[in-house]
Amino acid sequence: MPEATEFDERSVDLSQIDFTDLEQKYHVNAPEGYMDKFIVCDGTPVAPESKAPILKKVLGKLFSQCGKIVRLDVPVNEGKTTGYVFVEYANPQMAQNAVKHMNGKKLDVKHRLLVNKLTDVEKYVLSGGSGDEFVEPEIPKFESHGYLKSFLKDPAGRDQYLLHHNDDVGVFWFKKGLQPEPAIEPRSQWTSAFMKWSPKGSYLFSLFPNGVQCWGGASFDRINRFFHRGVRLVDCSPNEKFLVTLSPDPITLPPEDHPARGSFPFSPESEGHKLVIWEIQTGLPVKTFALPPNLEHQASMPWPLIKWSYNDKYCARMGPDALAVYDVEDEFTLLEKKLVKIPGILDFQFAPGGVKLAANRKSDPPEVVLSFWTPESSNQSARASVMQIPSRNILRTVNLVQVSDCQLFWQGQGKYLCCRVNRHTKSKKTRFTNLQVFQLEERDIPVESIDLKDVVVTMAWEPKGQRFVTLSQMDSAENNPAFASTSLTFYDAEEPKKGKGVMVPVKRWIAFKTITGKYSNVIKFSPMGRFVIVATMRDVKGELEFYDLNFDGEKSKDQSKKVTSNAKLLGVHQYQGLTNLEWEVSGRFVAGWSSSWKHKIENGYKIYDCIGRLLKEEIIDGFKEFEWRPRPASLLSKADKKKVRKSLREYSAQFEEDDAMEANAELREQILRRKKLLRDWRSWRKIVEQKLEKLNLTAHHEESKVEVIEEIKEVVLEEKEEIIE
């Protein structure tokens, strides 16, 4: 009988044994949907086994926010936690909520949770769908779209504008006195709704049923697509980094086994959301939001819902009794991971430029500042406040009483803020306006209060100045809406008083001119200041009034002598059917148009110069929109700009010659021929002088007094008579 030997099961290679028959015999089917209750969370801290109970308690508290937890396992291996946990919920819906809300959540600075359903792990990992070896993804070949700011390199410095009529959209070059020159061939069906330029003109956005398309470069090639079905509204951040889209249709994920699921840009946590922030360069969504409950069924939507700081570092959105401010550079996380509680907040606005606070050093970068207002409540007056971001410090607050409405108007550089407060008497039968002007760059941010008897309908700041213009009307039962009239008032600031006894030099705004007896409802300042248009857009009646606030002539008797401003009406134009008005970014030209989206009367556009002369007029059936192409801010330094101003006469002469050449073909040929003859003469003379110098035949002239006589001949090219009223 052979000697018995001890069997060592560790020496058996189990991978070589077929257990298929046993697995089939003893297989137990899990109840349907049972595995859907489990999730796997990766990215948790790797801690000593002694701290596993504490970690389990922390994670249990976190995941219990999504539903009732049946079981939470924290695996331990070799005396340490493994960095992942298993969670069983009471039902599959709770597990789905955990994946939606906890995936990507930061546990602390070093740990970000990655949450998946256990069934997904089995499907994509254990089923052999993915291998153990890394396979480098195929990177698509880079395709250049050209220089996005190529339009700035135009030798003639021309502006571009967009025309949209019927189903055709075209981009054209504009030159005063000449026919428009197409920058590209007009395209049909380019958009299903409207077109929109980015703030600096680098991109052009068009809408289509499944989202937004982005175009750019000299040929306007497609750069990116943003898939968001049913988009109605779009907006772009000031520095063109992000695009915001809004659709009335909630985001719905395709089924898991659908071919489109793999390329779908949204994750499960975005399901049901309607507002999306996209990164323009990558074309990927970076943040999605559900609409606040108070806006879900609202007929008219306030826009934009997401507002940006001037440098794209922060964005914010308003909710009930709170303001959510997001740090863009920290992956759109909430500042300090919490909302800014502002009970009753009704509106807010970021300063359009960086603010140099007086308390800061001159070398400090400009501050990001926003303003907001809250209405009156039972135990608190209405307030208008200015807040610094990201510290959330309230820099200045003004308390207001008997407030019926309030609106915030920032000056273009962020130096001043005007809070237009419409107030009512105690009987609430009459309304009047109070203007609160914040001086952001002065010490302690002084506020100038201007009390008016009228109700201010609208106002506008000079973009780079301290002047503003208001339109107001009396709130009286005697007013006839059919024959309403408004008062046009121009304001400027007196120089602040300085000296002994004056703690803080405060500017004081005064009305230096008021015009009554007409109805207007739109104010449009030139981007460069000085010139302003006061327009009437009412039903089909339209009128444009052009004003110069730095008129060189003598001041009229009805203007205040306390300020240097001098307002002068330059011209009045009737415009039947006017619906829109927009200045070109340099302030040289302004376009008005009549859109078929609002009515069918004399649709088309007109272009004027800054002093009100009509340069171009075109009536186009089915005309929809006109859009000047924006330009980025100038790169010239202050010294360069000063140098240009000194040489302005030389440049003007050159520009006038170029304009004359373009306007008159015969004159152009004559000037070019003379320039060529002069170049040939100078070239021949230089060659002759070089030959004479080689032969040592250069003439030596004795110094003597020479009298130079200049004779100027003037040739009249054109005569034109104008009657000046």
Residue pairs with C-beta under 8 A, 6 or more apart in sequence:
33 92
35 118
35 119
35 122
36 92
36 95
36 96
36 117
36 119
37 70
37 88
37 89
37 90
37 91
37 92
37 94
37 95
38 86
38 87
38 88
38 89
38 95
38 117
38 118
38 119
39 86
39 87
39 89
39 95
39 98
39 99
39 115
39 116
39 117
39 118
40 84
40 85
40 86
40 115
40 116
40 117
40 118
40 121
41 59
41 63
41 84
41 85
41 86
41 87
41 102
41 113
41 114
41 115
42 83
42 84
42 113
42 114
42 115
42 116
43 83
43 84
43 107
43 111
43 112
43 113
43 114
44 55
44 59
44 74
44 81
44 83
44 84
44 85
44 107
44 111
44 113
45 55
45 81
45 83
45 107
45 110
45 111
46 80
46 81
46 82
46 83
47 54
47 55
47 80
47 81
48 79
48 80
48 81
49 76
49 79
49 80
49 81
51 81
52 74
52 76
52 81
55 74
55 81
56 72
56 74
56 85
59 72
59 74
59 85
59 87
60 69
60 72
62 102
62 107
63 69
63 72
63 87
63 98
63 102
65 101
66 89
66 94
66 97
66 98
66 101
66 102
67 89
67 90
67 91
67 93
67 94
67 95
67 97
67 98
68 89
68 90
68 94
69 87
69 88
69 89
69 90
70 88
70 89
70 90
71 86
71 87
71 88
72 85
72 86
72 87
72 88
73 85
73 86
73 87
74 81
74 85
75 81
75 82
75 84
75 85
75 86
76 82
86 118
87 95
87 98
89 95
89 98
95 117
96 117
96 268
98 115
99 115
99 116
99 117
99 268
99 269
100 268
100 269
100 271
101 269
102 113
102 115
103 113
103 114
103 115
103 116
103 267
103 268
103 269
104 112
104 113
104 114
104 269
105 112
105 113
105 115
106 112
106 113
106 333
107 113
123 129
124 130
145 216
145 217
145 221
145 223
146 216
146 217
146 218
146 219
146 221
147 153
147 217
147 218
148 202
148 203
148 216
148 217
149 201
149 202
149 632
150 217
150 218
151 160
151 183
151 201
151 218
151 629
152 631
152 632
154 173
156 175
156 658
158 173
158 174
158 175
159 173
159 174
159 584
159 585
159 586
159 589
159 628
159 629
159 631
160 171
160 172
160 173
160 174
160 183
160 201
160 628
160 629
161 171
161 172
161 174
161 584
161 591
161 626
161 627
161 628
161 629
162 169
162 170
162 171
162 172
162 195
162 197
162 204
162 625
162 626
162 627
162 629
163 169
163 170
163 171
163 172
163 186
163 605
163 620
163 623
163 625
163 626
164 191
164 194
164 195
164 623
164 624
164 625
164 626
164 627
165 596
165 603
165 620
165 621
165 622
165 623
165 624
166 621
166 622
166 624
167 188
167 189
168 186
168 187
168 188
168 190
169 186
169 187
169 190
169 191
169 195
169 206
170 182
170 184
170 185
170 186
170 187
171 182
171 183
171 184
171 204
171 220
171 629
172 180
172 181
172 182
172 183
173 180
173 181
173 182
173 183
174 180
174 584
174 589
174 607
175 181
175 662
176 589
176 609
176 615
176 659
177 615
177 659
177 662
177 663
178 662
178 663
184 219
184 220
190 206
191 206
191 207
191 208
192 206
192 207
192 208
192 209
193 207
193 232
194 207
194 624
194 625
195 204
195 205
195 206
195 625
195 627
196 204
196 205
196 234
196 236
196 627
197 203
197 204
197 205
197 627
197 629
197 630
198 204
198 205
198 236
198 240
198 280
198 630
199 236
199 237
199 238
199 239
199 240
199 630
200 239
200 240
200 630
200 631
200 632
201 629
201 630
201 631
201 632
202 216
202 240
202 632
203 214
203 215
203 216
203 223
203 236
203 240
203 280
204 214
204 215
204 216
204 220
205 212
205 213
205 214
205 215
205 234
205 236
205 243
206 212
206 213
206 215
207 213
207 231
207 234
209 229
209 230
210 227
210 228
210 229
211 225
211 226
211 227
211 228
211 229
211 231
211 245
212 225
212 226
212 228
212 231
212 234
212 243
212 245
213 222
213 224
213 225
213 226
214 222
214 223
214 224
214 225
214 226
214 243
214 280
214 283
215 221
215 222
215 223
216 223
217 223
224 280
224 281
224 282
224 283
225 283
226 243
226 245
226 276
226 278
226 283
227 264
227 265
228 245
228 247
228 251
228 276
229 247
229 249
230 247
230 248
230 249
231 245
231 246
231 247
232 246
232 247
232 248
233 245
233 246
233 301
233 303
233 304
234 243
234 244
234 245
234 246
235 243
235 244
235 303
235 304
235 306
236 242
236 243
236 244
236 280
237 243
237 244
237 308
237 312
237 315
238 308
238 309
238 310
238 311
238 312
238 352
239 311
239 312
240 280
241 279
241 280
241 281
241 312
241 328
242 277
242 278
242 279
242 280
242 286
242 308
242 312
242 315
242 328
243 277
243 278
243 280
244 275
244 276
244 277
244 278
244 304
244 305
244 306
245 275
245 276
245 278
246 274
246 275
246 276
246 301
246 303
246 305
247 274
248 274
249 274
250 271
250 272
250 273
250 274
251 266
251 270
251 271
251 272
251 273
251 274
251 276
251 288
252 271
253 261
253 264
253 266
253 268
253 271
254 260
254 261
254 264
255 261
265 284
265 285
266 285
266 288
269 288
270 276
270 285
270 288
272 290
273 288
273 289
273 290
274 289
274 290
274 291
275 288
275 289
275 290
275 291
275 305
275 306
276 285
276 287
276 288
276 289
277 285
277 286
277 287
277 288
277 306
277 315
277 332
278 284
278 285
278 286
279 285
279 286
286 331
286 332
287 326
287 332
289 317
292 318
292 319
292 320
293 320
294 320
295 301
295 302
295 305
305 317
305 318
306 315
306 316
306 317
307 315
307 316
307 317
307 348
307 349
307 350
308 314
308 315
308 350
309 315
309 350
309 351
309 368
309 370
309 389
310 350
310 351
310 352
310 353
310 354
310 368
310 414
311 354
311 368
312 328
313 327
313 328
313 329
313 368
314 325
314 326
314 327
314 328
314 335
314 350
314 368
314 389
314 390
315 325
315 326
315 328
315 332
316 323
316 324
316 325
316 326
316 348
316 350
316 370
317 323
317 324
318 324
318 345
318 347
318 348
319 339
321 341
321 342
321 343
321 344
321 345
322 339
322 340
322 341
322 342
322 345
323 339
323 340
323 342
323 345
323 348
323 372
324 334
324 339
324 340
325 334
325 335
325 340
325 389
325 390
325 392
326 332
326 333
326 334
326 335
327 333
327 334
327 335
327 390
335 389
335 390
335 392
336 392
340 387
340 392
342 372
342 374
343 374
343 377
344 374
344 375
344 377
345 372
345 373
345 374
346 373
346 374
346 375
346 406
347 372
347 373
347 406
347 407
347 408
348 370
348 371
348 372
348 373
348 408
349 370
349 371
349 372
349 408
349 410
350 368
350 369
350 370
351 368
351 369
351 370
351 371
351 410
351 414
351 417
351 440
352 410
352 412
352 413
352 414
353 366
353 412
353 413
353 414
353 415
354 365
354 366
354 367
354 368
354 414
355 366
355 367
355 368
355 369
355 414
355 415
355 440
355 441
356 362
356 364
356 366
356 367
356 441
357 367
357 388
357 395
357 440
357 441
358 441
358 442
358 443
358 444
359 443
360 367
366 414
367 388
367 389
368 388
368 389
368 390
369 386
369 387
369 388
369 389
369 395
369 414
369 440
370 386
370 387
370 389
371 384
371 385
371 386
371 387
371 408
371 410
371 417
371 419
371 438
372 384
372 385
372 387
372 408
373 382
373 383
373 384
373 385
373 406
373 408
373 419
374 380
374 382
374 383
374 385
375 382
375 403
375 406
376 382
376 400
376 401
376 402
376 403
381 399
381 400
381 401
382 399
382 400
382 401
382 403
382 406
382 421
383 397
383 398
383 399
383 400
384 397
384 398
384 400
384 406
384 408
384 419
384 421
384 436
385 394
385 396
385 397
385 398
386 394
386 395
386 396
386 397
386 417
386 438
386 440
386 445
387 393
387 394
387 395
388 395
395 445
396 438
396 444
396 445
396 447
398 419
398 436
398 438
398 447
400 406
400 421
400 423
400 434
400 436
401 423
402 423
402 424
402 425
402 426
403 421
403 422
403 423
404 422
404 423
404 424
404 431
405 421
405 422
406 419
406 420
406 421
406 422
407 419
407 420
408 417
408 418
408 419
408 420
409 417
409 418
409 419
409 420
409 459
409 460
409 461
409 468
410 416
410 417
410 461
411 417
411 418
411 461
411 462
411 463
411 465
411 466
411 468
412 461
412 462
412 463
412 464
413 463
413 464
414 440
415 439
415 440
415 441
415 466
416 437
416 438
416 439
416 440
416 461
416 466
417 437
417 438
417 440
418 435
418 436
418 437
418 438
418 459
418 461
418 468
419 435
419 436
419 437
419 438
420 433
420 435
420 456
420 459
421 433
421 434
421 435
421 436
422 431
422 432
422 433
422 455
422 456
423 431
423 432
423 433
423 434
424 430
424 431
424 432
425 431
425 432
430 475
430 476
431 455
431 475
432 451
432 452
432 453
432 454
432 455
432 475
433 452
433 454
433 455
433 456
433 472
434 449
434 450
434 451
434 452
435 449
435 450
435 452
435 456
435 459
435 470
435 509
436 447
436 448
436 449
436 450
437 447
437 448
437 449
437 450
437 509
438 445
438 446
438 447
439 445
439 446
439 447
439 448
439 506
439 507
442 504
442 505
442 506
442 507
443 504
444 504
446 504
446 506
448 506
448 507
448 508
448 509
450 491
450 509
452 472
453 474
454 472
454 473
454 474
454 475
454 487
455 472
455 473
455 474
455 475
456 470
456 471
456 472
457 471
457 472
457 473
457 486
457 521
458 470
458 471
458 521
458 522
458 523
459 468
459 469
459 470
459 471
459 523
460 468
460 469
460 523
460 524
460 525
460 532
461 467
461 468
461 525
462 468
462 525
462 529
462 530
462 532
462 549
463 525
463 526
463 527
463 528
463 529
464 528
464 529
465 529
466 492
466 493
466 507
467 490
467 491
467 492
467 493
467 529
467 549
467 565
468 491
468 509
469 488
469 489
469 490
469 491
469 523
469 525
469 532
469 534
470 488
470 489
470 491
471 486
471 487
471 488
471 489
471 520
471 521
471 523
471 534
472 486
472 487
472 489
473 479
473 484
473 485
473 486
473 487
484 519
485 516
485 517
485 518
485 519
486 518
486 519
486 520
486 521
487 514
487 515
487 516
488 514
488 515
488 516
488 518
488 520
488 534
489 511
489 513
489 514
489 515
490 511
490 512
490 513
490 514
490 547
490 549
490 565
490 567
491 509
491 510
491 511
491 512
492 509
492 510
492 512
492 563
492 564
492 565
493 507
493 508
493 509
493 510
493 563
494 507
494 508
494 509
494 510
494 562
494 563
495 507
496 505
496 506
496 507
496 508
497 505
498 505
510 560
510 562
510 563
511 560
512 559
512 560
512 562
512 563
512 565
512 567
513 556
513 558
513 559
513 560
513 567
514 558
518 536
519 536
519 538
520 534
520 535
520 536
520 543
520 545
521 535
521 536
521 537
521 538
522 533
522 534
522 535
522 536
522 537
522 581
523 532
523 533
523 534
523 535
524 532
524 533
524 535
524 581
524 582
524 583
524 590
525 531
525 532
525 583
526 532
526 583
526 587
526 590
526 610
527 583
527 584
527 585
527 586
527 587
528 586
528 587
529 549
529 587
530 548
530 549
530 550
530 587
531 546
531 547
531 548
531 549
531 587
531 610
531 611
532 547
532 549
533 544
533 545
533 546
533 547
533 581
533 590
534 544
534 545
534 547
535 542
535 543
535 544
535 545
535 578
535 581
535 592
536 542
536 543
536 578
537 578
537 579
537 581
540 576
540 577
540 599
540 601
541 576
542 574
542 575
542 576
542 577
542 578
542 579
542 592
542 594
543 572
543 573
543 574
543 575
543 578
544 572
544 573
544 575
544 578
544 581
544 592
544 608
544 612
545 569
545 571
545 572
546 569
546 570
546 571
546 572
546 573
546 608
546 610
546 611
546 612
547 567
547 568
547 569
547 570
548 567
548 568
548 570
548 611
549 565
549 566
549 567
550 565
550 566
551 566
551 567
551 568
552 566
553 566
553 568
555 561
555 566
559 566
559 567
570 611
570 612
571 611
571 612
571 613
572 612
573 608
573 612
573 614
575 592
575 594
575 606
576 594
576 601
576 602
577 594
577 599
577 601
577 602
577 603
578 592
578 593
578 594
579 593
579 594
579 595
579 597
579 598
579 599
580 592
580 593
580 595
580 625
580 626
581 590
581 591
581 592
582 590
582 591
582 592
582 626
582 627
582 628
583 589
583 590
583 628
584 590
584 591
584 628
585 628
585 630
585 631
586 631
587 610
588 609
588 610
589 607
589 608
589 609
589 610
589 615
590 607
590 608
590 609
590 610
591 605
591 606
591 607
591 608
591 626
591 628
592 605
592 606
592 608
593 604
593 605
593 606
593 623
593 625
593 626
594 601
594 602
594 603
594 604
594 605
594 623
595 603
595 623
595 624
595 625
596 603
596 621
596 622
596 623
596 624
597 624
597 625
602 619
603 619
603 620
603 621
603 622
603 623
604 617
604 618
604 619
604 620
604 623
605 617
605 618
605 620
605 623
605 626
606 614
606 616
606 617
606 618
607 614
607 615
607 616
607 617
608 614
608 615
609 615
634 641
636 644
644 651
657 671
660 667
660 668
660 671
660 717
661 667
661 668
661 671
661 672
662 668
664 717
667 717
689 698
692 698
692 699
